[in-house]
Amino acid sequence: MDDRLQKLLDLAFRIEPAAGANSAIDDVRRSESQGGQPVRSYELVLSADATFDAFADKVLPRLVYHLESLKARPPAFEGTVVSVFLADRLLFVRAADFLPAVAGLLATTVDDLYRRHGTGELRTAAPTEPGAPLALPPKVK
């Protein structure tokens, strides 16, 4: 296992046998829930010979896109947990720990990861030039 990838997996707050994945994921969703807010699990599979570079190229863009499409944004990521299947183990890492660590290993920021791999949706009102007319539809007669 790549050292950088191992650093991410070392952030796991819980490790379970993969054979009991359904009940373990369900239990983590319940135990991580705060104030009735549902906790989501993003499941991914890593091989024993996985590398951080391969993870960053193939898996990370899908993870970030998925999180943003659910409006799971920093810093809390809406309580999302990354569930990593690795051989016969299932490791649980909070996205709030995982994504900043990934960004650090890539020498960037989480916001930059969202700009690169997110949905591309604006988070604020679209900017307009001062005095520019609003783009409204034509009047219907």
C-alpha positions in Angstrom: 0.0 0.0 0.0 1.2 3.5 -1.0 2.3 5.5 2.1 0.1 8.5 1.2 -2.9 6.3 0.8 -2.1 4.6 4.1 -2.1 8.0 5.8 -5.7 8.5 4.6 -6.7 5.0 5.9 -5.0 5.7 9.2 -7.8 8.3 9.7 -10.4 5.5 10.1 -12.4 5.9 13.2 -13.8 2.3 12.9 -12.7 -0.9 11.1 -15.0 -3.8 10.6 -14.9 -7.1 8.7 -16.1 -6.5 5.1 -18.3 -9.6 5.4 -20.6 -7.7 7.7 -20.6 -4.5 5.6 -24.4 -3.9 5.4 -24.9 -4.0 9.1 -21.7 -2.1 9.8 -22.6 0.7 7.4 -26.1 0.9 8.9 -24.7 1.1 12.4 -22.2 3.9 11.4 -25.0 5.8 9.8 -27.0 5.6 13.1 -24.1 6.3 15.4 -22.7 9.3 13.4 -26.1 10.9 13.0 -26.4 14.2 14.8 -29.6 16.1 15.4 -31.6 13.8 13.2 -29.5 14.7 10.2 -29.0 11.6 8.0 -25.5 10.4 7.5 -24.5 9.1 4.1 -21.9 6.6 3.2 -19.8 6.8 0.1 -18.4 3.3 -0.5 -15.2 2.7 -2.5 -13.0 -0.3 -3.1 -9.2 -0.2 -2.9 -6.9 -3.0 -3.9 -4.0 -4.0 -1.7 -1.6 -2.6 -4.4 -3.6 0.7 -4.8 -1.6 3.9 -5.1 -2.4 7.4 -4.1 -1.8 8.7 -7.6 -4.4 6.2 -9.0 -6.8 7.1 -6.3 -6.4 10.9 -7.0 -6.8 10.3 -10.8 -9.8 7.9 -10.8 -11.6 7.8 -7.5 -11.2 11.3 -6.0 -13.0 13.2 -8.9 -16.0 10.9 -8.6 -16.1 11.3 -4.8 -15.9 15.1 -4.9 -18.5 15.3 -7.7 -20.8 13.0 -5.7 -20.4 15.0 -2.5 -21.1 18.3 -4.2 -24.1 16.9 -6.0 -25.5 16.0 -2.6 -24.6 19.5 -1.3 -22.2 17.9 1.1 -19.7 20.7 1.2 -16.8 21.7 3.6 -16.3 21.9 6.4 -18.9 19.4 7.7 -19.6 17.6 4.4 -23.2 17.0 5.7 -21.9 14.2 8.0 -20.8 12.0 5.1 -18.6 9.0 5.8 -16.2 7.4 3.3 -16.5 3.6 3.6 -13.4 2.0 2.2 -13.4 -1.7 1.3 -9.8 -3.0 1.5 -9.3 -6.8 1.2 -11.4 -8.3 4.0 -11.8 -5.1 6.0 -14.1 -2.1 5.9 -12.7 1.2 7.1 -14.8 4.2 8.0 -13.4 7.7 7.7 -15.4 10.9 8.1 -15.3 13.0 4.9 -14.5 16.0 7.1 -11.2 14.3 8.0 -10.6 12.6 4.7 -11.0 15.4 2.1 -8.8 17.9 4.0 -6.1 15.2 4.3 -6.3 14.4 0.6 -6.1 18.1 -0.3 -3.0 18.4 2.0 -1.3 15.4 0.3 -2.0 17.1 -3.1 -0.7 20.5 -1.8 -4.0 22.2 -2.5 -7.2 23.1 -0.7 -10.6 21.3 -0.5 -12.2 24.3 -2.2 -9.8 23.7 -5.1 -10.8 20.1 -5.3 -14.4 21.2 -5.5 -13.5 23.6 -8.3 -11.7 21.0 -10.2 -14.0 18.0 -9.7 -17.3 19.4 -8.5 -20.5 20.0 -10.4 -19.6 23.4 -11.5 -22.7 25.0 -10.0 -22.4 28.5 -8.6 -22.8 28.7 -4.8 -23.8 32.4 -5.0 -25.9 34.6 -7.2 -24.5 35.0 -10.7 -22.4 38.1 -11.0 -23.5 40.9 -13.3 -21.8 44.0 -14.5 -23.1 47.2 -12.7 -26.0 48.6 -14.7 -26.4 45.5 -16.9 -30.0 44.5 -17.5 -31.2 41.3 -16.0 -31.7 38.5 -18.5 -35.4 38.0 -18.1 -37.6 36.1 -20.5 -39.7 38.1 -23.0 -43.2 39.2 -22.0 -46.0 36.8 -22.9 -48.9 38.6 -24.6 
